[in-house]
Amino acid sequence: MIYYLILLMDNFLRKTAFLLSRQRRIVAYLDGLQVKVNALRELQSASGEELSALMPFILDEAFKGEL
């Protein structure tokens, strides 16, 4: 009986260790994605600011017929 419990505990601990290592890999992957998403958000924000700065010039050129 005790031997059976030891085997169950050993099996449980091995599965738990495997699951934890897998979870850590998943978290590392998601952390990497978060870094990329943050970089894209910064680029998007900068692009929006540049477009906002260009818009008056583009409209002015369009109304002058110089586009």
Stockholm file with secondary structure:
# STOCKHOLM 1.0

chainA/1-67         MIYYLILLMDNFLRKTAFLLSRQRRIVAYLDGLQVKVNALRELQSASGEELSALMPFILDEAFKGEL
#=GR chainA/1-67 SS CHHHHHHHHHHHHHHHHHHHHHHHHHHHHHHHHHHHHHHHHHHHHHHHHHHHHHHHHHHHHHHHTCC
#=GC SS_cons        CHHHHHHHHHHHHHHHHHHHHHHHHHHHHHHHHHHHHHHHHHHHHHHHHHHHHHHHHHHHHHHHTCC
//
